[in-house]
Amino acid sequence: MKTLRKIIIICICFVFCLVGLTACGESSLDVSVSEDGYLIVNGEQTDVQIGKDGENGTDGTNGTNGTDGKSAYELYLEQNPSYTGSEEQWMSDMASGILASTHEYAIVSYGRNYDADIVSGTVSSDGSSVKLNTAVLALNTTAVMPIGEDASWQVDLQGTLLPGGSGGGQFLNSGYLTPSGRIYFGINAGNNVLFIGVNIDNKYFNYCWDVASSTMSEEHEYSFSYKNGEYLLSVDGGTEQHLSSLNVNQANRAEIDDSAAASRELNDKIRAVTGQDFFTFTNIGADSHKCTLNLYSLKITTSSIYGYETLAKHPLADKTIFYLGSSITRGHGGNTDGSSYVEQIADLTGNTYQKEAISGTTLANFGNDSYAARLDNFDFDNEPDALVVQLSTNDFTTGGNGVPLGEISDSFDAEDMNQQSLTGAIEYIIARTRKLSPDTKVIFYTCPLGADWGKRAEYAAYISGTLGKIAEKWDIGIIDVFNAEYIDVACYMQSDNLHPQSEGYAGVITPMFINYFLENL
């Protein structure tokens, strides 16, 4: 490992030398290549052979040779099998520093220097702290915050978060691909919390740590960290605090019983917004949440940021998705006004969609409004990536006792299916779609339902029984919202406990669907 490290350091120095930069600390380096292709560093020939003037080394490999006939690049791949870049890319990645085990961003240093430009408000320094007054700053260097399986990072902040003793703000804010979603660190004196939050469709989902307001109005050291998949906070080097509550729109609060589960839920929202296992910080403050802060220092240290790719658009932007359903697909009542998770997903990702949703309709074919009948309204000539179908609750309540559930057919032919039963209609929709567009993935989703809904037991039994068998027969996907675990916030559902509010779509269904699409489309 020491040999590999030595080789990598030399390679970095060599690359920087080629481009005419000073690297590897403050000491100067004289790097050259001998006639037989060995690196010479400060007059001393090394055992690293790289070839000359772009030629191959003596073993026929291009680039730096390592030990035992293997190049340094090959040795690196053995130690880091997840790396997928070419040898040329590897050299470039080393030179840029993104393969380092840690990465540091010094945003505010010693109360005098800040690596940012003023966007709005005023910023001044008294030699001990940088003072922001209702300000927004654009960071000169984007901070990449990984949230993958082995990722870790720490945000160290020393200063006074609320110099006036009241108010709030978002002291770090993310870049985003669309205005519909972003990630941020924030303060709210009214709720006595610090938080990391996600904005989806102008709904704020703040995962909070409780902090006394008096603490925020005094100078302290705060360490926000992410490690072992969990978000933590420490004040003045004290005991690490776990997430304590989820606050939606600063008005709807639910206690967090399992901080690790809450962290996973938060990560699902972040992935929905970013489409990847990273988010970025690009600003101090935001136009909607300007900051008044006194900062002595602000530093971010992260684990390796290799693999982060600056995306011009969301990974789902080029997908075409069809949606077939009833009221929950349409958006019915409350503050939804005909808009649902469908529009939220499109706003976040930029994907193309077609939506066929009429409230009160059934899958079973009892007229032109049924799911089975409306399937032909879709333009399958576009060869959509997915058809997402709601497992309607209406099939369980229509006519008092619901429509016939039916049996799974032995056939794979749409014409053989009994469209006037629930199961037959489901199989018809799958078979017909496979015929019209064989590569379109068919996905059924279940509905979030309150505990007091009269047909809940029958609905649950169908999901665990027949729907699962249909999925096995046809190899379709299921997004099981009915059995999903999430922090239950009162504002998520309307008073009928059947239909989500817009917050419920944004907080639960939209992230769940996007993450499913990212993994399966």
Summary of the structure (lengths in Angstrom):
residues: 521
radius of gyration: 28.0
end to end distance: 39.3
largest distance: 91.0
contacts: 1727
relative contact order: 0.10
helix: 27%
strand: 32%
